[in-house]
Amino acid sequence: MKHGKFITVEGSEGVGKSTNIAYMAQQLEQQGIDLIQSREPGGTPLGEEVRDLLLDHRHTGMSQDAELLLMFAARAEHLSQLILPALEAGQWVLCDRFTDASFAYQGSGRGIPADRIEVLEQWVQQGLQPDFTLLLDIDPEVGLRRAAERGGLDRFEREEIAFFHRVREGYLQRAMKFPQRFHRVDAAQPLAEVQREIGRVVARLTGDSTHG
Ligand code: TMP
C-alpha cells in the first residue's frame, strides 16, 4: 500500500531541470514533507552504472531496444530498492525523470511504438504511476543552446535537433493524454516566474495531502 506522493519532473535538455527540482524540493521541505530526491536513469548503485553506460558517447549506435531495456532495467532496480520502500514508509519521492521520458525519448524520439513501451511499463511498474508530473517545456533550439553552454555533451545531447523536436512533441502528447497528472510550465519564462508557478504547484500538492 502506497502512502507518500510520487512526483516526477520531465523536460528535454537545457530546460533548467536541476535548478527547478532543487527549488521544488526546498519548497516541499519547508512545508514539512519528508522527501527523497532521486533521478533516472540512476538512483541506485546499479542504476547509476547503467546510467553511465547509457550516457557514454562510446556507445553511440546502441540498438534502440537495448537502450529501452536498459532504461527499464535501471527503473526496476530503482522501484524495488528505493521508490516503493520510500512511498510505503510515507516519504515523498521527487524524481528527475521517469517513464514519461521513455515514451518521449525512446518512443517519439527513436520511433519505438508506444504499445511496446507499455508492455515494459506494466511489467516493471505493475500499475504504479507518478501522482504528479511537472513538465518543463522549452523550444529545443533554446534548450540545446543552454546545454551546450554547460559543456560536456552526453550521448543524448549529441543527437540532431529533429530528435529533440520529436521528444518535445512526445512530452506534450503525454501531457494531453494525462491532463490530471501533468502540469506544463513554460520554461522559457524568467526563472522567477517559473518558480512562482512551482510554488503554486507545491501549495496545491501539500494542501491536497492534508485533505487525505
Ligand atoms: P539527464 O537526467 O541528465 O537529463 O540525462 C538523462 C538522459 O537520459 C536524457 O537525455 C534523457 C534520457 N532518458 C531517456 O532517454 N529515457 C528515459 O527513460 C530516461 C529516464 C532518460
Residues whose N, C-alpha, C, O or C-beta is under 5 A from the ligand:
A	BS01	TMP	E40 P41 M71 R97 F98 A101 S102 Y105 Q106 F156
